[in-house]
Amino acid sequence: MYRPDELRDALAQVEAELDRRRAEECRTNLLEFAKEFWPVIEQKMPFADNWHIHAIVDHLNAVTKGQLSKVIFNVPPGTSKSTFVSVLWPAWEFASEPATRVFGASYSEPLAIRDAALCRLIIGSEKYQRWYKATRIKRGSDQKTKYETTRGGWRLATTVNGQGTGQHPSRMIIDDPHNVKQSESDVERQQALDWFDGTLASRGVMHDCARIIIMQRLHEKDLTGHIMKSDNYKSWEHVIIPMEWEPREKRVYPVSSVGYKDPRTKEGELLWPAVFTKRKVAELKIELGEARSAGQLAQRPSPPGGNVYKVDQIRIWPADKPLPIFTYVLQSYDTAMTEDIDNNDPTALSTWGVFGYTEDTLYGKEPRTGVLLLEAWQEWLGYPALRKRMITDFKGEFGGDDKDPANRPRRVDRVLIENKASGISLVQDLRAKARVPVVPFNPGLNSKRARGEEAAPHMEAGNIWVLESSVEPGKLVKWARPFVSHLEVFPNGEYFDWADTFSQAVIYLTKTGHLTLPSVIDDPETEHDYQKDKRSNPYG
């Protein structure tokens, strides 16, 4: 018979041995390491396994083993891509090799620092320190942007176009090099490409540095597209994981050297149905619009020459139907203030009336909001003539019925002018002297196309209306046809003026809450029980 103290010692030895074996299993298996340390960095959401995680892990394993040195992952947002590549993988490698040197960069410094801090949180956890005693953070070298190990390793967090000179890493992780909102800016994209080609080209050569790029596709000329068109693209392993499966006869998927193959076989099959349900993906598509969905979800960005607006989805307000009751009227200007027809763009205006209505669906009547085009013109006008025209147009009334006290014709609520050189003086003048409620619109760094793609989902959702011709039933009213034709060819037309008035109007109305995208209603879906997940062949 064992004495109580002997039994305790024996049990302690067994527990210690099991703990040692688990530590070794996690040290040699990235997926098991992720499951073990997931609660350290995410207390609310339990670890959810899926085949795409195995695909990412298998390629990272191949990099650790020296089988791969350059990998591009194109993965949709929200799929734990940064957590595995920028947080868990470096912490896992530090457990076996504390001298690892990790260079991590993102378009955003807060994001880069966040991932470095989460990696540091794992390393500093009680279990990690107990299991992997050789990996210790060096005192005095524990900063937000860079911390070092006592064995000469380090983890650096920086931004695209940020710190890079003088760093010679063994691992280079570029996680989301482009800002989604600025990805249409040629200047922003080119800065990232120049940084990659110039600053990073010689970094890590002495240490046989492995390079990992993980991102969603945002533009044909983003960093992935840049590498795909380069002479050394064949040296990269390229992993493409779309949100919905597209058959191989419709697109090309690079062959993976580690045996990875997307296990889906049916067109439209979801990437991660337990997390991104059919309903959630449908909502994402509405929010992003067709163009951005192609890049961020399908990892197949549309070419720059592709048209932004699907004008066949503009809805026609019947000529024999009274105008709706407008809750808000907005005038949107793109000003030029010049009479030079040959060398300058014209000034353009579009006026929009916001209204609410209900629409029959399979699920009953749903409340919707829409905007109806009430006026559109473009002319080459000098400052005095333009000022006079704007004041006259502002005094106009739209819709309503003089005989109906509950539906009086509505005056313009707001006048919108882009905050650029030709508009600043007008804003000041009209506010102070003419009492026009004008506000400047600041597009930020977004290009005209980027603004168009931000507005396009409303057209695709059926929120944009144009009057029907009373003379030619089924067709648009004659004065609106040039405006719609202008949107149809954007951004390949001669001028962008009307397209600018449209995009800034829709963006402004959306941000002020006057215009919303419809919600997606799908069959009720049960909450996923992560505890019931069964292990299976991730590629089978």
FENBELRA-V347243 format. One record per residue. N is the residue number from 1. RES is the residue in one small letter. SS is DSSP state (helix for helix, strand for strand, loop for the rest). OMEGA is omega in whole degrees, 0 to 359 (* if undefined). D_FIRST is the distance of its C-alpha to the first C-alpha in Angstrom with 2 decimals. Layout:
<<N/RES/SS/OMEGA/D_FIRST> <N/RES/SS/OMEGA/D_FIRST>>
This chain:
<<1/m/loop/176/0.00> <2/y/loop/172/3.81> <3/r/loop/182/6.50> <4/p/helix/181/9.40> <5/d/helix/177/11.60> <6/e/helix/179/9.67> <7/l/helix/178/9.41> <8/r/helix/180/13.07> <9/d/helix/180/14.01> <10/a/helix/178/12.79> <11/l/helix/179/14.68> <12/a/helix/178/17.52> <13/q/helix/179/17.82> <14/v/helix/179/18.02> <15/e/helix/179/20.57> <16/a/helix/180/22.44> <17/e/helix/177/22.72> <18/l/helix/178/23.95> <19/d/helix/179/26.33> <20/r/helix/181/27.58> <21/r/helix/178/28.22> <22/r/helix/178/30.02> <23/a/helix/180/32.06> <24/e/helix/178/33.09> <25/e/helix/180/33.89> <26/c/helix/179/36.12> <27/r/helix/184/37.70> <28/t/helix/184/38.83> <29/n/loop/184/39.66> <30/l/helix/181/42.26> <31/l/helix/178/41.77> <32/e/helix/175/38.04> <33/f/helix/180/38.94> <34/a/helix/180/41.51> <35/k/helix/183/39.14> <36/e/helix/186/36.61> <37/f/helix/178/39.25> <38/w/helix/181/41.66> <39/p/helix/180/40.51> <40/v/helix/184/41.40> <41/i/helix/181/45.06> <42/e/loop/182/45.38> <43/q/loop/185/43.69> <44/k/loop/183/45.92> <45/m/loop/177/46.13> <46/p/loop/178/43.02> <47/f/loop/179/43.06> <48/a/loop/182/45.24> <49/d/loop/176/45.15> <50/n/loop/186/48.28> <51/w/helix/182/49.75> <52/h/helix/175/52.12> <53/i/helix/176/49.23> <54/h/helix/180/47.89> <55/a/helix/178/51.42> <56/i/helix/181/51.62> <57/v/helix/181/48.16> <58/d/helix/179/48.95> <59/h/helix/176/52.13> <60/l/helix/175/50.51> <61/n/helix/180/47.87> <62/a/helix/176/50.79> <63/v/helix/180/52.35> <64/t/helix/181/49.17> <65/k/loop/180/49.02> <66/g/loop/181/52.69> <67/q/loop/177/53.88> <68/l/loop/178/56.06> <69/s/loop/180/57.96> <70/k/strand/182/60.09> <71/v/strand/172/59.09> <72/i/strand/173/61.00> <73/f/strand/171/59.22> <74/n/strand/188/61.56> <75/v/strand/179/59.44> <76/p/loop/178/60.49> <77/p/loop/175/59.70> <78/g/loop/184/56.65> <79/t/loop/178/54.41> <80/s/loop/182/51.97> <81/k/helix/180/53.87> <82/s/helix/181/54.05> <83/t/helix/181/50.43> <84/f/helix/187/49.25> <85/v/helix/188/51.93> <86/s/helix/183/52.61> <87/v/helix/187/49.31> <88/l/helix/184/46.20> <89/w/helix/177/47.43> <90/p/helix/179/48.41> <91/a/helix/179/45.13> <92/w/helix/179/43.25> <93/e/helix/177/45.37> <94/f/helix/181/44.91> <95/a/helix/179/41.12> <96/s/helix/183/41.83> <97/e/loop/181/45.10> <98/p/loop/180/45.72> <99/a/loop/179/49.20> <100/t/loop/180/50.40> <101/r/strand/188/53.73> <102/v/strand/177/54.35> <103/f/strand/181/57.83> <104/g/strand/182/57.84> <105/a/strand/176/61.14> <106/s/strand/177/62.38> <107/y/loop/184/65.74> <108/s/loop/178/64.36> <109/e/helix/177/62.96> <110/p/helix/179/60.85> <111/l/helix/179/59.20> <112/a/helix/179/58.57> <113/i/helix/179/57.11> <114/r/helix/182/54.98> <115/d/helix/177/53.28> <116/a/helix/180/52.80> <117/a/helix/178/51.30> <118/l/helix/175/48.83> <119/c/helix/179/47.79> <120/r/helix/179/47.38> <121/l/helix/178/45.28> <122/i/helix/182/42.76> <123/i/helix/182/42.70> <124/g/loop/182/42.16> <125/s/loop/183/39.36> <126/e/helix/183/35.96> <127/k/helix/180/34.20> <128/y/helix/181/36.95> <129/q/helix/178/36.90> <130/r/helix/184/33.14> <131/w/helix/189/33.32> <132/y/loop/188/36.63> <133/k/loop/182/36.95> <134/a/loop/183/40.02> <135/t/loop/180/42.12> <136/r/loop/176/43.44> <137/i/strand/183/46.70> <138/k/strand/178/49.04> <139/r/strand/181/50.09> <140/g/strand/180/53.75> <141/s/strand/183/53.95> <142/d/strand/183/52.45> <143/q/loop/181/55.47> <144/k/loop/185/56.12> <145/t/loop/178/58.16> <146/k/strand/171/56.26> <147/y/strand/185/52.96> <148/e/strand/175/51.74> <149/t/strand/179/48.44> <150/t/loop/179/47.70> <151/r/loop/177/48.02> <152/g/loop/176/51.62> <153/g/loop/177/51.10> <154/w/strand/177/52.75> <155/r/strand/183/53.39> <156/l/strand/175/57.00> <157/a/strand/181/58.38> <158/t/strand/181/62.12> <159/t/strand/170/64.80> <160/v/loop/186/67.13> <161/n/loop/180/70.03> <162/g/loop/184/67.80> <163/q/loop/179/66.19> <164/g/loop/180/65.82> <165/t/loop/177/67.89> <166/g/loop/180/65.94> <167/q/loop/179/62.60> <168/h/loop/185/61.18> <169/p/loop/169/58.09> <170/s/loop/176/55.83> <171/r/strand/178/55.47> <172/m/strand/182/58.37> <173/i/strand/177/57.71> <174/i/strand/187/60.78> <175/d/strand/183/59.72> <176/d/loop/182/62.65> <177/p/loop/183/65.53> <178/h/loop/173/68.12> <179/n/loop/182/68.62> <180/v/helix/184/68.96> <181/k/helix/183/71.87> <182/q/helix/187/73.71> <183/s/loop/178/73.03> <184/e/loop/179/76.61> <185/s/loop/179/77.99> <186/d/helix/182/79.29> <187/v/helix/182/79.09> <188/e/helix/181/75.41> <189/r/helix/183/74.36> <190/q/helix/177/76.39> <191/q/helix/179/74.91> <192/a/helix/180/71.41> <193/l/helix/179/72.63> <194/d/helix/178/74.43> <195/w/helix/180/71.34> <196/f/helix/183/69.25> <197/d/helix/185/71.87> <198/g/loop/186/72.82> <199/t/loop/187/70.17> <200/l/loop/186/67.15> <201/a/loop/184/68.73> <202/s/loop/182/67.93> <203/r/loop/173/64.72> <204/g/loop/182/61.61> <205/v/helix/182/63.45> <206/m/helix/184/62.02> <207/h/helix/183/58.44> <208/d/loop/187/58.97> <209/c/loop/173/58.59> <210/a/strand/183/57.43> <211/r/strand/179/59.43> <212/i/strand/173/58.19> <213/i/strand/177/60.60> <214/i/strand/188/59.35> <215/m/strand/169/61.95> <216/q/loop/180/63.71> <217/r/loop/182/67.18> <218/l/loop/186/69.92> <219/h/loop/177/73.04> <220/e/loop/181/74.31> <221/k/loop/173/74.86> <222/d/loop/186/71.51> <223/l/helix/177/69.26> <224/t/helix/179/67.88> <225/g/helix/178/71.43> <226/h/helix/180/72.60> <227/i/helix/181/70.08> <228/m/helix/181/70.77> <229/k/loop/182/74.42> <230/s/loop/182/73.75> <231/d/loop/184/74.00> <232/n/loop/180/70.32> <233/y/helix/182/68.93> <234/k/helix/180/67.66> <235/s/helix/181/65.24> <236/w/loop/169/63.45> <237/e/strand/186/60.81> <238/h/strand/182/62.02> <239/v/strand/181/59.67> <240/i/strand/181/61.51> <241/i/strand/180/59.58> <242/p/loop/179/62.00> <243/m/loop/177/61.08> <244/e/strand/184/62.65> <245/w/loop/173/62.83> <246/e/loop/182/66.23> <247/p/loop/183/66.79> <248/r/loop/177/67.20> <249/e/loop/180/70.77> <250/k/loop/180/71.56> <251/r/loop/182/70.05> <252/v/loop/173/68.70> <253/y/loop/178/65.02> <254/p/loop/180/64.36> <255/v/loop/182/62.07> <256/s/loop/181/58.72> <257/s/loop/181/57.50> <258/v/loop/177/53.81> <259/g/loop/181/54.20> <260/y/loop/173/54.55> <261/k/loop/179/56.63> <262/d/loop/185/57.13> <263/p/loop/183/55.46> <264/r/loop/182/58.04> <265/t/loop/184/60.79> <266/k/loop/179/62.74> <267/e/loop/180/65.44> <268/g/loop/180/64.47> <269/e/loop/188/60.73> <270/l/strand/179/58.93> <271/l/loop/188/56.81> <272/w/loop/187/54.07> <273/p/loop/179/54.78> <274/a/loop/181/51.63> <275/v/loop/178/53.02> <276/f/loop/182/56.71> <277/t/loop/178/57.73> <278/k/helix/181/61.12> <279/r/helix/182/62.39> <280/k/helix/179/61.26> <281/v/helix/178/62.85> <282/a/helix/178/66.04> <283/e/helix/178/66.12> <284/l/helix/181/65.63> <285/k/helix/179/68.54> <286/i/helix/182/70.79> <287/e/helix/184/69.89> <288/l/helix/187/70.31> <289/g/helix/186/73.28> <290/e/helix/185/73.99> <291/a/helix/182/74.60> <292/r/helix/176/71.52> <293/s/helix/180/69.30> <294/a/helix/180/70.41> <295/g/helix/189/69.15> <296/q/helix/181/66.11> <297/l/loop/183/64.68> <298/a/loop/183/66.10> <299/q/loop/181/66.15> <300/r/loop/184/69.72> <301/p/loop/178/72.15> <302/s/loop/181/75.67> <303/p/loop/181/78.37> <304/p/loop/181/80.35> <305/g/loop/182/83.45> <306/g/loop/181/81.87> <307/n/loop/184/83.39> <308/v/loop/187/81.42> <309/y/loop/176/82.98> <310/k/loop/189/82.93> <311/v/helix/177/86.20> <312/d/helix/179/86.12> <313/q/helix/171/83.50> <314/i/loop/182/85.96> <315/r/strand/184/86.84> <316/i/strand/176/90.45> <317/w/strand/186/91.63> <318/p/loop/182/94.20> <319/a/loop/182/97.79> <320/d/loop/181/98.59> <321/k/loop/178/95.70> <322/p/loop/177/96.15> <323/l/loop/180/94.28> <324/p/loop/175/90.98> <325/i/loop/183/90.65> <326/f/loop/177/89.60> <327/t/loop/183/87.10> <328/y/strand/177/87.68> <329/v/strand/184/90.21> <330/l/strand/172/89.56> <331/q/strand/183/91.98> <332/s/strand/184/90.51> <333/y/strand/164/92.70> <334/d/strand/190/92.52> <335/t/loop/176/95.36> <336/a/loop/178/97.46> <337/m/loop/178/100.65> <338/t/loop/176/102.99> <339/e/loop/183/106.03> <340/d/loop/183/105.53> <341/i/loop/188/104.80> <342/d/loop/190/104.72> <343/n/loop/184/102.16> <344/n/loop/175/99.87> <345/d/loop/176/97.69> <346/p/loop/167/99.09> <347/t/strand/183/97.86> <348/a/strand/178/96.05> <349/l/strand/164/95.09> <350/s/strand/180/93.01> <351/t/strand/188/92.78> <352/w/strand/175/89.92> <353/g/strand/180/89.53> <354/v/strand/180/86.05> <355/f/strand/177/85.65> <356/g/strand/179/83.03> <357/y/strand/175/82.99> <358/t/strand/182/80.79> <359/e/strand/179/80.12> <360/d/strand/175/79.13> <361/t/strand/177/75.92> <362/l/loop/184/73.66> <363/y/loop/180/71.78> <364/g/strand/181/74.88> <365/k/strand/179/77.07> <366/e/strand/176/75.64> <367/p/strand/179/77.17> <368/r/strand/171/78.34> <369/t/strand/179/80.33> <370/g/strand/174/82.99> <371/v/strand/182/85.73> <372/l/strand/178/89.25> <373/l/strand/184/91.56> <374/l/strand/186/94.68> <375/e/strand/176/96.63> <376/a/strand/174/96.55> <377/w/strand/174/99.08> <378/q/strand/181/99.40> <379/e/strand/173/102.37> <380/w/loop/185/103.40> <381/l/loop/172/104.31> <382/g/loop/186/105.09> <383/y/helix/183/103.75> <384/p/helix/182/106.56> <385/a/helix/180/106.65> <386/l/helix/180/102.87> <387/r/helix/180/102.64> <388/k/helix/181/105.34> <389/r/helix/181/103.73> <390/m/helix/180/100.33> <391/i/helix/179/101.87> <392/t/helix/181/103.82> <393/d/helix/180/100.79> <394/f/helix/183/98.72> <395/k/loop/180/101.28> <396/g/loop/178/100.92> <397/e/strand/187/99.39> <398/f/strand/176/97.22> <399/g/loop/176/96.62> <400/g/loop/181/97.03> <401/d/loop/182/99.97> <402/d/loop/182/102.58> <403/k/loop/182/103.08> <404/d/loop/182/99.40> <405/p/loop/182/98.34> <406/a/loop/183/94.64> <407/n/loop/178/95.09> <408/r/loop/173/97.47> <409/p/loop/187/97.91> <410/r/strand/173/95.34> <411/r/strand/179/96.15> <412/v/loop/179/94.03> <413/d/loop/185/90.98> <414/r/strand/175/90.09> <415/v/strand/185/91.61> <416/l/strand/178/89.29> <417/i/strand/179/90.46> <418/e/strand/184/88.38> <419/n/loop/177/87.94> <420/k/loop/188/89.84> <421/a/helix/184/93.03> <422/s/helix/183/95.39> <423/g/helix/185/93.72> <424/i/helix/181/93.03> <425/s/helix/178/96.66> <426/l/helix/179/97.05> <427/v/helix/181/94.06> <428/q/helix/182/95.51> <429/d/helix/184/99.02> <430/l/helix/178/98.18> <431/r/helix/189/95.90> <432/a/helix/190/98.32> <433/k/loop/185/101.72> <434/a/loop/179/101.29> <435/r/loop/177/98.41> <436/v/loop/181/96.54> <437/p/loop/184/92.77> <438/v/strand/177/91.84> <439/v/strand/178/88.42> <440/p/strand/176/87.51> <441/f/strand/180/84.93> <442/n/loop/181/82.71> <443/p/loop/182/81.25> <444/g/loop/180/79.24> <445/l/loop/182/78.56> <446/n/loop/177/78.36> <447/s/loop/178/80.89> <448/k/helix/179/83.28> <449/r/helix/179/81.27> <450/a/helix/177/78.00> <451/r/helix/178/79.72> <452/g/helix/181/80.99> <453/e/helix/176/77.54> <454/e/helix/181/76.29> <455/a/helix/187/79.07> <456/a/helix/181/78.96> <457/p/helix/179/76.07> <458/h/helix/176/78.35> <459/m/helix/180/80.96> <460/e/helix/180/78.40> <461/a/loop/179/77.12> <462/g/loop/181/80.65> <463/n/loop/186/81.26> <464/i/strand/183/84.57> <465/w/strand/175/87.78> <466/v/strand/182/91.39> <467/l/strand/175/94.49> <468/e/strand/176/96.05> <469/s/loop/177/99.65> <470/s/loop/181/102.05> <471/v/loop/181/104.41> <472/e/loop/183/101.91> <473/p/loop/180/99.26> <474/g/loop/180/95.80> <475/k/loop/178/96.52> <476/l/strand/175/95.81> <477/v/loop/192/98.56> <478/k/helix/183/100.83> <479/w/helix/182/100.37> <480/a/helix/185/96.56> <481/r/helix/177/96.64> <482/p/helix/179/97.15> <483/f/helix/181/94.18> <484/v/helix/177/91.89> <485/s/helix/177/93.23> <486/h/helix/179/92.43> <487/l/helix/184/88.79> <488/e/helix/183/88.62> <489/v/helix/179/89.49> <490/f/loop/8/87.50> <491/p/loop/184/86.54> <492/n/loop/180/89.13> <493/g/loop/181/92.22> <494/e/loop/181/94.91> <495/y/loop/179/93.94> <496/f/loop/193/90.72> <497/d/helix/181/92.43> <498/w/helix/178/91.86> <499/a/helix/178/88.31> <500/d/helix/179/87.64> <501/t/helix/181/89.06> <502/f/helix/184/86.86> <503/s/helix/182/83.56> <504/q/helix/176/84.05> <505/a/helix/182/85.06> <506/v/helix/180/81.99> <507/i/helix/180/79.60> <508/y/helix/181/81.23> <509/l/helix/178/81.14> <510/t/helix/182/77.50> <511/k/helix/180/76.47> <512/t/loop/174/78.47> <513/g/loop/179/76.91> <514/h/loop/183/80.12> <515/l/loop/182/78.93> <516/t/loop/174/75.53> <517/l/loop/180/74.01> <518/p/loop/176/73.15> <519/s/loop/179/69.57> <520/v/loop/178/68.05> <521/i/loop/181/66.96> <522/d/loop/177/64.79> <523/d/loop/180/62.75> <524/p/loop/179/59.79> <525/e/loop/183/56.69> <526/t/loop/176/53.17> <527/e/loop/182/50.93> <528/h/loop/177/48.71> <529/d/loop/184/44.99> <530/y/helix/183/43.48> <531/q/helix/183/39.98> <532/k/helix/178/41.15> <533/d/loop/178/42.49> <534/k/loop/179/41.42> <535/r/loop/181/41.23> <536/s/loop/178/44.07> <537/n/loop/186/46.27> <538/p/loop/181/48.18> <539/y/loop/185/51.31> <540/g/loop/*/51.12>>
